[in-house]
Amino acid sequence: MLKVRVGEFKLGLKEEKALIEVIDSGRLSEGQKTFEFEKKWADYTKTKYCVALNSGTSAVIAGLLALKHKFKIKDKAKVITSPLTFIATVNAIVHCGFKPVFVDVDKKTLVITPENIEKALKKEKGISIILPIHLMGYPADMDRINRLAAKYGQVVMEDAAQAHGSLYKGKPAGSLSQLGIFSFYIAHNIQAGEMGAITTNNQDIFKLVKKIKAHGRMCECNVCTRSKGVCPVLDNYKGKDDFDPRFYHDLIGFNFKIMEFQAALGLTQLKKADKIFRARSYNVKYLNSGLSGLADILQLPYYSEDVSYLAYPLVIKRTGIISRLDLRRELEKRGIETRPLFGCIPTQQPAYSFLRKKYLGRLPNAEYIGFNGFYIGCHQYLTKEDLNFIISSFHKIIKNR
């Protein structure tokens, strides 16, 4: 019955060939494919460095810890971020020993605003990091956010997990701060099943992330060359003991390494990235046109050619006509898959109920969208027939209310 999925990934001949090449190489753990992906993703995002990790969540954790080491940020420092997002980002903040500080989002673009960030900076003490999230592909106002950080003494990192290819004033998301994180989860714009990445122009952060993702070992090479009899770290070591950088650790790290399979799949998708983004953009524009007659009931997604859309987000404006629950149920009955728009984390997610009293009523836009927002697919595999089916389904459901 399912006709229109939120996200889809089709393994074609090129993807199969890429996976077979990995198997035939005999190297399944990180190697040449991983290094190639990192190089090409850095080029694509116009950054100097990229590190691949096993998930977007791992990328947030490694990124936060890299900032902690680089800028000597204390435990329990505060991080300004969005209340309206997938919970992974906030979980990562907490797991790193930091405290999230939530500020409200813009109704139209779904991202936190400089005005709300500055209010928090004036009110809260101990804020060290600002972490805007480019939700659904919409870039936050990074110029103004960076200026605020410089004014008040914070470090900025971007969660661009849902914004592969999105542009802010002509610059790629993920290149606009100390570091950017990406997720290549199966439902995202560039897909690899499970994989994440960190992009940065700071060599110190790059080296720290490389260490953190591999148990804090003292290696610094992009790809290990020990099999070729070469080890720059070992060759430059001045001590006389039996030193092996693979088994010496100067940081407490994690195992966030990937397999060559993910990098190989990511490379196949990167080759057609622009085509993917154009298709998603066309689908959003087409759906907006077809659903424009419902704009007094549904907030349609703000359209921009610079946005690489993760999905097609909608917010019910007139709840007296139809509830989100009823609309989602009717769409699912017709075979159109839906997802709620994450929820306002401190007031609507049970895991963070201990923050509910502090934030209840202080995040009106995030709370409203959290209760009334949802999304459907706009991915590159949708056909004109699929798009017309979506449009007619919405009109029929709401007309019958």
N, C-alpha and C positions, 0 to 999 in steps of 0.2 A: 504493500500500500504506500510505503514511503516514496515520495516522488521528488521532493526538493530537500536535500540535506543542508544543514548549517555549513558544513565543510565536507570536502571530498578530495581524495587523492587517487589518481589512476596511475598504476604502474604500466608504462609502455615499454617498447623494445629498448629504448635508450636507458631507462631506469634498470631494466633487467640486465642489460649489458654491463652497466656500471657496477651492479652488485656481483655479477659473475667475475668481473675483473678483480674485485677485492678477494673473492674466494681463491681465484687462481694465483693471486700474488703470494698467498700463504701468510699474509700479515693482516690480522684482524684488529689488533689494538692500534692506537694512534700511530700514524706513519705519514707517508707521502700524500695521501688523499686529504688527510686532516690539514697538513701544512698548505696544500694547494687551496683548500676551501678558505682557510684563514687569510691567505694572501689576497684571494679574489674578493672576499667579503670586505676586507679593509679597503681595497680599491673601489668597490661599489659604493661604500659609505664615505669615501673620501677621507679616510683616517689613515694614520701611519701603521697602527698595530691592530691585530685581532687575535683573540684567544677563543677557541672553541671549547665548550663545556657540555656536560651531558644533559642539561636542561636549562630553561630560562630561569627557573628558581635558583639553581646552583649559580647561575651568572649573577643574580642579584646578591646572593650571599657573598660570593667571591669579590664582587665589586665593592660592596660595603666594607668588607674586611681589608681590602686593598687601600681604600680611603682611610680607614682607621689607622693602618700602619704608616701610610705615607704622610698623613697630616697630624699624627699623634692624637687622634680623637679618643676621648676617655670613654670608659664603659658607662652605660646608662645615658649617653648623650641622646638628644632628641633629633628626630628626622621628620621634617614636614613632608607630607605626601597626600595622596588622594584617598578619600573614603569610598569612592565609587570605582572599584576595580576587582579583578580576580584576586582572591585572598592571598595568593602566593607571595606577592610583593610585601605585604604587611607581615606575613609569617616570617619572611626572611629578615626583616628589620628586627623583630622580636628575638629570633634565634641568634642574631649577632650581638645581642645584649643591649640593643638600643630601644628607645621608646618612640612609638609613632605619635605624631601630632597631625591631626586631620584638619584640612581646610576645605571649604565648599567649592563646588565645581560650577562652571558655566553651563547654563541650561542647553545652549545650542551645540557647543563643541564637546561637552562632557568632561572637560579637563580643568584642573585647578587654575586659578587666576592670580596674577601678580598682586592685585588688590587684596585678596584674601590671604595670600602669603605674607604680605607686609603687616597686616593686622596681627597675624600670629607672631611674627618676629618682634613686634612691639610689646606683645603681651606675655609671651612665654620666654623663660630663661633657659639656657642650656641647649639651644638648637645649634647643631653643627653641620647638618646635611639637609639640602633641599632635593627631594626626589619626585619630580613631576612624572606623570605617566601619560604617554601619548595614546589614550584609550581609543580603540576602534580605528586607529590610524591618524587621529586628529592631533597635530603637534601643539604642545603648549607654547605660550608666548616666551620663548627662550631668551630673547634679548633682554627683556625686562626682568625676567627671573635671574639672569646672570648679573644684571646690574644691582639687583637687591642683594644677592649673595655677596658681591664685592662691597656693598655699602655696610652690611651688617656682619660680615666676616664668616660666611658659610661656604661650604663646598657643594657643587651641584653635580648630580648624576642623573641620567635619563633612563626611565624604563620605556624602551622602544620595542617591547616584546610584540606589540600588535601593529607596528608602524614601519615594517620593511618597505623602503622606497618612498615613504612620505617626505615631502620637502617643506622646509620652513625658510621662507625668503631665499629660495633657491639652493639651500643647503640640506643635505640628508639628515633625517632624524638619526640620532645616535652619534652625531659628530659635533654636537652643539654644547658640550659640557666636558667635565673632566673624563667622564666615560659614559658609554651607552651600553645597555644590555638588550639582547634580542632572544626571542624564543622561536624555534623552528618546529614547534608542535604540529601535529598532523592537520589541525584545522586552521593553521595560520597561512599567511600569504605565501611565504617561502617555506616549504615543508620538508622535513627529514624524518618524521616519526617522532623522535624525541632528541632534541639537541638545543643548546643555547650558545650564545657568543657574547663577548665583551669587546667593544671597540674603544680605542683611545688614541690620543696623540702624545701621551705622556709615557716615556720609556720606563720610568720607575714603576708606574702603575702596571704596565704590561708585564714587567718582570715579577712583580708581586703576585699578580693573578696567575702567572705560570707556576709559581711556587705553591700558592694556596690550593690550586686545583689538583696538585700531585703530592699531597701529604707534607707540603712545606720543604720538599727536598731542595738541595742547593744547585740543581741543574738550571741552566739558563738558555740552552739551545732550543730553537724551534722544533727541530727534529733531532733525536739522539743519533750521534755519529759514531758511537762506541764500536759498532759492528765493523766500521771502516778503519778502526784503530786510531781515531781522532777524538779528543775530548778537550775543548778549550778550557773549561774550568779546571780540570785535572792538570793540564799542561801549565797553567798559570799559578798553580798552588805552590806556595813557598815552604810548606811544612815538610817534614821528613817521615811522617807516619804513613801508614797504609790508608790513604784517603780515597774514598769513592763517593762522588757527589750524589749518586743515585740513592745512597743509604746514609747520607748525612742530612739532617733537617734543621734549618735555622728558624723555621716558623711552624706553628701548629696548623696543619692544613687538613684537606679532605681528599677523597677520591672522587673528583668530578671529571675524570677523563672520559673520552668518547671512544667509540669504535669506528673503524674505517667505513663501515656501511653507511652511517649517518652522513659523514662528510661526502661520500660518493653520491648519495641521493641529493644532498644539498647542492652539489655542483651541477647536477642535471637540471634542477629547478632554477638555479641562478642564471643559467644560459638563456632561459625564457622569461626572466623576471619582468622585463618591460612589457612583454605580451600579457603576462598575468595581471599586472597592475592596470593596463589599459582595459582589459576585459572586465575587471571588477569595477572600474570607474564607469564604464559604459552601462553596466548593469544597474548601478546605483542611480545614474541619471535617467535611465529608462523607467525604473520603478518609481522614481519621484514624479516623473511625468504622468505615468498611469494612475498614480494614487493621489495626485494633486487635488482631486475633488473631495478627498477625505481630510484635507489639511486642517480643517477646523476641529476634527476629532482626534487626529493623530499628528504628533510632531514628526515630520519626515526628516531624515538625516540631512544636515547641512552639506551641500555639495561644493567641492572644490577639486580642480584638476590636480592639485598638489597633494591630495590625500590618497594614500593607498589603503583602501578600505578592507578591514578585517572581515566585516559583516555589514548587514543592513540594520542599523539600530532604529528603533521606534519608541516613542513615548506616548502613552494615552493622555490626551489633554482633557477630554470630557468623560470622566469616569462614570457619570450618571447614565451614559448611553450603553457602554459595555465595559466590563472589568478586564483587567489583564488575564486573569484566570480563564474567563469565558472565551476571550478572543484566542488565547493560546490553545485551548482545548479544541475549538472549532477548526483552527488551522491544522492542528495535528490530525484531526479526524480526516481531513482532506489530503493528508500526506505531506504537509509543509512542516518541517521540523523547526522548533523554536527553542530559545534559551532565554531565561530571565537575565536582565542586565546587571548581574552580580549582586546587587544589594549594597546598602550603605553599611560598611563594615562595623563601625563602633555601635550602631543602633539597631542593626538588623541581622547581624551574624552572631549566633550563639557563642562561638568561641571567644568573642570579644565583648560579651555582655557586661564584664566588669567596667567597661568604659561607657556604657549606655547612659548612665545618669549624667556624666560629664558632658556628653555631646548631644543628648536628645533636644531637638529644637534648634540647635546651633548650625545644622547643616541642611537647610530646607531644600535646596536643589537636589543634593545627593539623596536625601531621604525620599523625596517625591519620585525621582527617577528610579531609585532602588525598588520602590513599590510598584511603579507603573511602566517601567522601561523593559523592553525585551528586544531580541534581534533574531533575524532569519538570515539565510545564506545569500551572498551576492558573488559567489566564487566563479572562477573562470570556466567551470564545466556546465554552467547553466545555459540552456538554449533559449531562443526567442519564445518557443512554446512554453518553457518553464516560467519565463518572466510573465507572459500573458496569463498563465494559469494562476500565478501568485496574485496578480492585479485583480483578476475576476473573482478570486476567492475572497479577498478582502472586501470588495464591493458587495458581494452576495451576503457575507456574514453580517456586515454592519447594516445593510439595507433591511435585513430581516429582524433587526432589534426593535 
